[in-house]
């Protein structure tokens, strides 16, 4: 029963569409009609309102950090189930007909909550790739791939969890990957 309650609670928290909510409140617009149509932080930045972009980023990170830290302190054996549930909630939110964000900000929150080394590794690789390419999507894909590789290389447990998340990130970035291959992807300004 515990596992069911934790899974559902974490999924519901993960499915809160902060990019959608913030643009509705502050711009009176539907973020799905702006830029890429995605509800995440990168598309929220495309509204031209940095407050919305960075607000979405912070809230999408926190919606993972808060429940995962709680689970880590109280139900450590369920941390990976809870993490996957939060992530799935963000990518497939029930409130938006299962069409959500790409999962990167939520994944960052998960990584820092489980092991801050993983979070730092992700951020460092993301920044390096972004400085070279200016593509948020490419940075996210490469940084996401680095985590299961790092964990497998250093023989940490549960590497398959990170592999599953990476596969889901590839899936959520499938349109970006097509645009990258066709040299049609939009570069991102984060400042």
Legacy VTK file of the C-alpha trace (Angstrom):
# vtk DataFile Version 3.0
C-alpha trace
ASCII
DATASET POLYDATA
POINTS 191 float
0.000 0.000 0.000
2.897 2.353 0.829
4.399 1.966 -2.624
1.067 2.788 -4.301
0.466 5.909 -2.191
4.026 7.158 -2.754
3.916 6.441 -6.506
0.593 8.239 -7.011
1.547 11.185 -4.762
4.875 11.671 -6.521
3.263 11.355 -9.952
0.674 14.023 -9.060
3.355 16.388 -7.710
5.485 15.800 -10.795
2.546 16.496 -13.073
2.021 20.079 -11.851
2.619 22.044 -15.111
4.331 25.156 -13.753
5.232 26.556 -17.193
1.583 26.283 -18.224
0.330 27.792 -14.952
2.789 30.717 -14.893
2.137 31.761 -18.497
-1.628 31.552 -17.905
-1.377 33.726 -14.792
1.160 36.320 -15.955
0.713 36.440 -19.748
-2.882 35.204 -20.051
-1.610 32.840 -22.758
-1.312 29.111 -23.261
2.387 28.166 -23.393
1.471 25.331 -25.748
0.766 28.007 -28.393
4.220 29.600 -27.977
7.534 28.499 -29.484
7.888 24.727 -29.449
4.577 24.288 -27.598
6.380 22.579 -24.728
5.448 23.432 -21.121
9.030 23.430 -19.800
11.510 26.131 -18.818
13.244 26.473 -22.199
9.974 27.227 -23.935
8.898 29.496 -21.076
12.053 31.523 -21.832
10.815 31.863 -25.425
7.907 33.950 -24.137
10.470 36.711 -23.715
9.784 36.848 -19.995
12.878 35.680 -18.098
10.929 35.595 -14.820
8.584 32.977 -16.310
11.459 30.969 -17.756
13.557 30.863 -14.619
10.480 30.587 -12.385
9.407 27.505 -14.345
12.930 26.063 -14.074
13.087 26.532 -10.294
9.584 25.203 -9.657
10.122 22.185 -11.928
13.314 21.384 -9.994
11.620 21.863 -6.627
8.671 19.640 -7.500
11.204 16.825 -7.634
13.446 17.892 -4.745
10.706 18.236 -2.129
9.099 14.786 -2.466
12.363 12.955 -3.187
14.114 14.382 -0.120
11.081 13.420 1.964
11.161 9.879 0.547
14.939 9.693 1.025
14.540 10.542 4.722
11.518 8.342 5.406
11.274 5.549 2.804
14.771 5.196 1.338
13.963 1.850 -0.278
11.320 3.572 -2.440
13.477 6.455 -3.679
13.799 5.169 -7.256
10.083 4.403 -7.571
9.285 7.876 -6.245
11.843 9.492 -8.579
10.482 7.701 -11.624
6.931 8.663 -10.616
7.837 12.367 -10.329
9.618 12.237 -13.682
6.716 10.461 -15.414
4.334 13.008 -13.922
6.272 15.848 -15.521
6.647 14.210 -18.939
3.125 12.701 -19.008
0.901 14.928 -16.800
-2.683 13.812 -16.402
-3.850 17.463 -16.377
-2.574 18.110 -19.932
-3.685 14.858 -21.591
-0.295 13.262 -20.849
1.567 15.807 -23.007
4.103 17.486 -20.717
7.639 18.759 -20.581
10.913 17.166 -21.620
11.832 16.298 -18.021
15.232 17.962 -17.717
14.561 20.367 -14.825
12.720 17.653 -12.927
15.594 15.244 -13.597
18.056 17.794 -12.212
15.986 17.922 -9.022
15.973 14.126 -8.844
19.740 13.907 -9.370
20.577 16.472 -6.687
18.173 14.781 -4.272
19.630 11.302 -4.764
23.307 12.291 -4.935
24.521 15.862 -5.426
27.573 14.535 -7.354
25.213 13.321 -10.096
23.510 16.707 -10.188
26.823 18.561 -10.400
28.073 16.246 -13.157
24.886 16.856 -15.136
25.111 20.652 -14.727
28.810 20.822 -15.659
28.334 18.743 -18.814
25.162 20.649 -19.743
26.954 24.002 -19.426
30.006 22.839 -21.399
27.906 21.498 -24.272
25.680 24.575 -24.232
28.655 26.959 -24.359
29.947 25.089 -27.406
26.654 24.525 -29.262
24.034 26.973 -27.871
21.481 24.140 -28.175
19.608 23.425 -24.955
18.270 20.152 -26.358
21.700 18.812 -27.351
23.114 19.835 -23.972
20.272 18.040 -22.198
20.650 14.843 -24.225
24.425 14.622 -23.763
24.287 15.521 -20.060
21.538 12.912 -19.553
23.614 10.238 -21.273
26.572 10.986 -19.012
24.781 9.913 -15.823
24.167 6.204 -16.618
27.646 6.000 -18.164
29.236 7.508 -15.040
27.230 5.254 -12.710
27.987 2.119 -14.743
31.683 3.014 -14.942
31.942 3.549 -11.182
29.794 0.472 -10.453
27.143 2.329 -8.493
23.852 0.569 -7.893
20.671 1.162 -9.835
22.370 2.256 -13.091
19.356 0.837 -14.952
17.134 3.505 -13.336
19.289 6.208 -14.930
19.260 4.333 -18.222
15.434 4.255 -18.162
15.334 8.002 -17.498
17.809 8.590 -20.343
15.618 6.570 -22.727
12.580 8.613 -21.660
14.564 11.828 -22.228
15.511 10.644 -25.729
11.826 9.924 -26.335
10.742 13.367 -25.071
13.413 15.005 -27.273
12.603 13.022 -30.421
11.436 16.133 -32.338
14.523 18.054 -31.192
16.730 15.211 -32.405
15.085 15.351 -35.847
15.639 19.133 -35.974
19.255 18.744 -34.841
19.900 16.165 -37.577
18.274 18.441 -40.176
20.122 21.504 -38.821
16.772 23.174 -38.024
16.967 23.308 -34.211
16.610 26.739 -32.610
19.506 27.973 -30.499
18.564 29.113 -27.001
19.400 32.330 -25.191
19.486 31.710 -21.453
20.648 35.153 -20.325
LINES 1 192
191 0 1 2 3 4 5 6 7 8 9 10 11 12 13 14 15 16 17 18 19 20 21 22 23 24 25 26 27 28 29 30 31 32 33 34 35 36 37 38 39 40 41 42 43 44 45 46 47 48 49 50 51 52 53 54 55 56 57 58 59 60 61 62 63 64 65 66 67 68 69 70 71 72 73 74 75 76 77 78 79 80 81 82 83 84 85 86 87 88 89 90 91 92 93 94 95 96 97 98 99 100 101 102 103 104 105 106 107 108 109 110 111 112 113 114 115 116 117 118 119 120 121 122 123 124 125 126 127 128 129 130 131 132 133 134 135 136 137 138 139 140 141 142 143 144 145 146 147 148 149 150 151 152 153 154 155 156 157 158 159 160 161 162 163 164 165 166 167 168 169 170 171 172 173 174 175 176 177 178 179 180 181 182 183 184 185 186 187 188 189 190
